[in-house]
Amino acid sequence: MPPGGRDGVCWKTTTRLGGRLFVLDEREVPERIERLAGDAAAAAMDRFRYESRGLRLT
């Protein structure tokens, strides 16, 4: 295979969106970090639901 990948095309796992750089990282996430991230996401969703109760748009 040539140095740049198949047919000399080098596929990159990065994307720029609105000036931000996103990088695909397929490494294994430690269980503790995964659990903490899940807990934080659930807390943020609960907080949003609580704070938006009085803001009904009908």
Residue pairs with C-beta under 8 A, 6 or more apart in sequence:
2 8
4 10
5 11
13 23
13 24
14 21
14 22
14 23
14 24
15 21
15 22
16 22
29 37
